[in-house]
Each structure stands twice: as structure tokens, then as C-alpha cells.
Amino acid sequence: MKQFAPRAIQLETPNYIVRSLETADITEGWQSWLADPVTANNLNARPAKLTFEELADFVRSFDRVTAHLLGIFDKCSGLLIGIRAVMIDAEQDEFLVNILVGETGARNKGARSETRDVMYRYFFEEMDLASARCSVLGTNQQILKVMDRNGWVHEHSSYKPAANREAFVELRHYRLTRDEWRRREAQRTIAEVALK
């Protein structure tokens, strides 16, 4: 089984910095992300503004060994616009990834896709993990399309109580292998070269 040492991660894309979060990174904006009903609904959570201490405890719960909390920062403004939470299962040789672009003004501007590529490269290649996993609410059509388009395989569904009503919500569980990610990366590189 792989062994990992604590590490601070810092990755860069043309428009974003992705790095390990500190409690000093907590902003009022981040505290308000879950107060947005649309955001809360997409996470199956009740709308609520989080306190500084709640977020500080959340940040401290990531040990930087098998649990990494990465902030997505806009390069131009320095604003924290989202987070990526990554949990490593060394026994299964895989990582579980979650993302939230919390700043509503930063959504649909490429933060998710642009930071996805460097993050996968890091965990697949630098940390030598064989597969990635994630789960998506069955009602989140936008993200479900992204999953299908990017080679994720829907393995099964589970159900859990809805946060805001008496019902159950479907969670779709997906897996992406390193081999499939590498194949798609190679195709993307070929396509980019062909366009030049």
C-alpha cells in the first residue's frame, strides 16, 4: 500500500492558482456560499451562512496526507472562488474528488474545467493513483453531462434523505481510471496540435 507524507500543494493554470487552503484564506464570501439556495440544493444541503469557526474546523480537518482541501483562486483578483476537496484511499489506489465553485459570478467561466486538468495530472501522475471517484446528485444535469463527456463511468446509484424536503435524492457514483484520463489527454493534445 502506498504511503504519503504531508504536503502543501500548489498548482497553476493560465487563469487560476490551486493550492492547499489555510484558515487565513477564509473570507466572508466563502462563509456565504451555502446561503445561496441554488448552491445548497446542488449539494443537498440546507441554505446557511457558515461561521468563521465552522469553516476553520473544516479546513483543519484536512491532514494534507490523505485529505487535501484546495482553494481555487482567480489570478487577476486573488479572490477565492471555489474549493476542491480530495480524499485519498491508499488501499484502493484511488482518490475521491469534490468541487464547489462558490462565487456565483465565477461560475461557467472555466474554473472547473481549467483546474480539473492540473488537479487530475497531479493526483494521477505525481501521486501515482490509479483511479478517481466522485458522486453527483441525479438532478444536477449540467454536471452529469460533464461526467459523460469526460469519460467517467457511472457505476451505481445510492439514495439519501433530501436536506430540504421529505424525500430521497439519488446520488450517482462515478469512476475515472488513469488509463482513460491519459487516453483523453492524448486525444486532446493531438486535437490542439491539429488546430495550430
Residue, then its C-alpha position, 0 to 999 in steps of 0.5 A: m500500500k502506498q504511503f504519503a507524507p504531508r504536503a502543501i500543494q500548489l498548482e497553476t493554470p493560465n487563469y487560476i492558482v490551486r493550492s492547499l487552503e489555510t484558515a487565513d484564506i477564509t473570507e466572508g464570501w466563502q462563509s456565504w456560499l451555502a446561503d445561496p439556495v441554488t448552491a445548497n440544493n446542488l449539494n443537498a444541503r440546507p441554505a446557511k451562512l457558515t461561521f468563521e469557526e465552522l469553516a476553520d474546523f473544516v479546513r483543519s480537518f484536512d491532514r494534507v496526507t490523505a485529505h487535501l482541501l484546495g482553494i481555487f483562486d482567480k489570478c487577476s483578483g486573488l479572490l477565492i472562488g471555489i474549493r476542491a476537496v480530495m480524499i485519498d484511499a491508499e488501499q484502493d489506489e484511488f482518490l475521491v474528488n469534490i468541487l464547489v465553485g462558490e462565487t456565483g459570478a465565477r461560475n461557467k467561466g472555466a474554473r472547473s474545467e481549467t483546474r480539473d486538468v492540473m488537479y487530475r495530472y497531479f493526483f494521477e501522475e505525481m501521486d501515482l493513483a490509479s483511479a478517481r471517484c466522485s458522486v453527483l446528485g441525479t438532478n444536477q444535469q449540467i454536471l452529469k453531462v460533464m461526467d459523460r463527456n469526460g469519460w467517467v463511468h457511472e457505476h451505481s446509484s445510492y439514495k439519501p434523505a433530501a436536506n430540504r424536503e421529505a424525500f430521497v435524492e439519488l446520488r450517482h457514483y462515478r469512476l475515472t481510471r488513469d488509463e482513460w484520463r491519459r487516453r483523453e489527454a492524448q486525444r486532446t493534445i493531438a486535437e490542439v496540435a491539429l488546430k495550430 
